[in-house]
């Protein structure tokens, strides 16, 4: 291809890297060994600007730049909110098992060496085959998962739970404190309408191949939440774990196409999540190597193993699949990129997967209006497995990477200029482009102004989410055409109707003139209010015996509350034989003070005990199928009635807690008449004090009522039960029916059948069972036989 460079800086290149250089072991069965490492051709000139004119058919087929050297093989590529491009995936020699560096390319500096900033990953995470997206609330890039290689004693091709953040402003990578619940290699991330991040798919290790069946959602304040009701081998099992193809639907749920089985699914990410089967994708099989792109609201272009293509319309509850024209051939490991005008560009790939002599060099463009493909210009380099392609703000497309493993390892990149950038007169010259002089604030559901150049007639306004691609799948990009009116140089544009059709994050706005020529894209971020902080939290604590009768200790919440919560602490374990209970005070948004106490007649020395707390903002909350109501009252020795804000369908269990220290005398709460509309509560000191006529002063009592059932909290499962069997001073076994890893147990008395003060205790806690009792004090007499009381319990743990 003969290219004339508009703005050129000539640089003498070092000799091309020698062919035949060995790559690391291949990470999958599709790629042969024996790669050749390719940089830019040494006899070509390096271009300072990416703008190139072409030959007479440039307006029909487009134009490629000559390849230029790239600092690494771009297995992963993501367009940043400032228009720069982050790439990573190998080291400078193209070795994927040493992916401890990353590169930031500045397109404004053209394709020159000084346009790159290449830096080491200081967190020691191998970023190879991870997943990435721009966080909508910060503009940082979240990189989840990766490979274990490089860690002491690690095994190649095994996953990690690491989550890293790339900050475009400082150009640094840091480790996020909240790791994922499972290691993931080859996962997908999807930005949800709420701004939360869905992470799903991937596998734990290569041999034996162990898929991760459990999706999870990241919240900037609450951390990771496991979607335990959406754990599925049908969706994420054999072969289906590989970078699942998923997009947010217009109803706010996530559409997933399970490769191989061809099943279509809808994932609801609320609470513990749920999956709905939407039927089967007809026609030839899709695979890991066949790209897809969302080219319009709720419409996805899907290519297949045979080179055929279909449009999946997910705007209705049941998707419709309509065949469209086929590609010129099958293109395994190609990339699909939505262009500024809504056409879909396919680049790279091979008609026989991962075979260099079957590489496809021509670009192909699909027109959504006609449903037909046309052949574009030919690239110089084969882009096979581990290649990438992203739309740039100037409406061109950066293609890079390919390998490792072989048959080539491309340490180079090319830029494709689509036909819409050229005059239609056959001159090969660039067309005059419309310009965006000013862009108003873009929001959901309202109009915003766009000022264009004088005399420019606009035919289309397009909104394009910036790209984030790896392994033939762009996890972020989507396209939509926006309605508008034009009066002179002012456009009045209707914004996207909601975050379901345009999930928050970075976008490019293009205006296209009457000749079909796009402007340079204007970058901005669609924003939503940050997801609300957690209204409910739990935690497990251990209190040493040295704390009893001594100073109060401070417990810090995992995350600050938006409002001061109420705090309840369950029964303590039975390591020490004497009765023990917990007193709480000074509750704030960030934590509370607590102390392990004994009855006043005891010596105050006690063994180390374990306990679990539950904290919630006042009001009603949903934890999956569990409804809770939290509140606070003042109480003394007399029974006080407490009414719920809303009636429960059946009697909940009630957790109550003395949450002040106005009167330092040891005291517990006692409940009565706990039902669907409320309960009664009072304070009770040790029996000797009661019989002596001593009364306790008023204290603040916190309470949390929980409906029985299964729920989700802090990414863990939660089970609430109101015991049908009455419990006395004798130990009684309770069964959780399912395993709860590292469980926390809260046990609370629900009745006051016996007159003597008691505290519930537990022992022998395992993942599936525990033993509980009520324990009397002995201040007045030594007998400990107690009337039968009803208990409620809550178990919380990882699945």
C-alpha positions, 0 to 999 in steps of 0.5 A: 500500500502506498501511503502519503504522510501528511505530517511526518517526522522521520526516525531511523529505526533499529533493525527488526527483531530477529524471527524465531524467538521463542515464546513462553508455553502456550496458555491454551490449546488453540495456539501453536508453538514457534512464534515469530516476534515482529516489531515495525518493519525496519525499512518503513518510516515512523509517522508522527501524525496518524493522518494519512491519505490514500488512493482513489478507493480510500472513500470505499475501503479506508486506509491503514497506516504503516505498522509502528513499534509498540512497547509491548504486545497489547493483549488488553487495550482500553481508551481512558477518559482523557483519550489516551490508551492504556495497553498491557499484557506482556513485557517488552519482549512479548512474554505473557508470563511477565505481564508486569508492565503497562503502557500509556499512549498519547494519540496527540503525539502521533505514532512516535516513541515519545508518545508512549509512557511505559511503567512497571506494575508496582503491585507485583500482579501479573495482569495477563488475561485479566479483565478491565473497565473504567470506574464511572465514579472515579475514572480509574481503570479497575483490573480484576484477576490475572495470572499467578506467575511471578509469585513465589511458589506460584503455578503458571496459568492459575488465577489470582484474587487481586484487584488493581486500580490504574489512576490516569492522573498519576499513571500509577497502579495500586492494589485495591484492599477488597480482593475478589471472593474467587481467583479469576482468570479470563473473566468479564466485567460489566458496568451496571446502571447503578455504577456498580461493577459485575464480575463474572466467569473466568476460571481458577486454574488451567489444569484441571480446568476449574470454572468460577460459577459464582458472579459477584458485584463491586460497590465502591463503599461496600466492597464485593457482594456475591450473587449466591442465587445466580451461581450456575454451571449452565451459564459459567460451566465447561467452556462457558467461563471464558470471557462471557459475552454480556451486555446490560439490557434496556430493562437494567438486567444483564444479557448473557450468551453462553458459548457452546450451549448457545443458551441465552440468559438474563441476570438480575444483579439485585440482592443475591441475584437471579438467572432467567433462561431466555431460550437458545441462540439458533444457527451456527455456534458462537465461540470464544474466538467470535466477536460481537458488538452492541451497535444500537440500543438493545441490539447486538451483532453476533458472529459465529464459527462459520462466518455467519452473523445475526442480530440479537434484539434484547429490547423485549423480554424474550430476545429475537435473533435475525440472520444478517449477511455473512462475513467473507469467511470465518475470522477466528480471533478477530475483533469487532469495533463499532465506528463513529457512524454506527457501522461495525468494523471487523479486523484481524483473525484467520479463516483457520483459527490461529494459522498464519497462512490463513490470516485475514488482513482485509477489514470488513464493514457491516452496515446496520441499515442494509445488513450487508458487509463490504470489504475494506483495505488490507492491513500489513500485520496478522492480528490473531489470538491476543490482538485488540482493536479500539475506536479512538476519539478521532474516529480511527481504529487502533489495532495492536497485539496478536500473540503470544503465543505465536505464530507471531508475537506482534510488538507493533500497531496499525491504525485504520482510517475508515472510508467515512474520513475521505472525499468521495471524489476519488482523490484519496484526500481527507474530507472536511470534518464537522466540528464541535465548538461547545458541548453542554452537560450531558445527562439522562432524560433531558436535552443538552446543547451542542454548538457546531461550526458555522454552516455545517449541516448535521445528519446524525448525533452519535453517542459511543461508549469508549472501548475496553477490549481483550480476547475478541470482546469489547466489554464496554463499547456500545453505540446509540444515535440521539435525537436532535434538532438544528437551528443554525449552529446550535443542536438541541440533543436528547440525552439517553433516556436512562442508565440502562441504555447508557451505563455510566462511564466515559463516552465520546459524542460525534456529530456526522455531517450530511456527507456522512463524515464524523467530527472528532469525538468529544470526551465526557463521562456519563455519571450517576450518584455514587451507589449508596453506602451499606445500610447493614453490616456485620462482623465477628469479634473476639474479646480477651479476658483482660478486657472484662471489668477494664477499659472499653474497646473500640470496634470499627465498622468495615465501612462508614455508615451514612447515618448513625446505626443501631448495633446489636451483639449476639450471645457470646460463646461458652469458653468461660463457665460463668454467665457473660454478656456484652454492653455497648455504648458510643455508637457512631457512623464509624464504630462503637465501644463494647465491653464483655461483662459478668454479673456483679456477684462474679469476680469479673475475670473471664476467658476469651470469647467470640461474638458477632454483631449486626449493625443497621441504619434505622428503618427498613431494609431488604437483605435478599428474602430477609426484611429487617427493621432497626430502631432504638428506644429508651427502657427501664425495669418496666415492660415497654411496648414497641410497634414496628413501622410496618407489620411483618407477614410472620413473627420475626426474631428480635435482637435487642441490645443495651447500647448505653452506660448511664447506670454501670450496674450489669443489666440485660434486656428481656422480651415479651409478646414478640409478634408481627406488629411489635414486641415488649422490652424491659431491663433486668439486673441480677436476681439479688438486686431485684429481690432487694428492690433495686431499680435500674435507670433508663438506658438506650436499647437498640433493636433489629427485627429480622424476618425468617428466611435466607438473605445476603449481606456483605457478600455472604449468605445469611439465614434467620430462624425462629426456633420451633423447639423451646430451649432451657438451660440444657444444651440443644443442637441447631442445624443450619442445613447448609454449610457456612464458611467462617460463620458468625452466629447470633442467638437471642432470647425471644420470650421471658417465661422464667423470672430469673435473669438469663443470657443465651450462650452457644458452643461447638460452632461449625460450618453446619451446626451449633449448640445453644442454651439459656444460662441463669445467674446465681446471685440469689441462689445456686439453682440454674434450672430455667423455664423453657424459652424460645430463641431466635438465631442468625447465621452469617457466612461465606458459601 
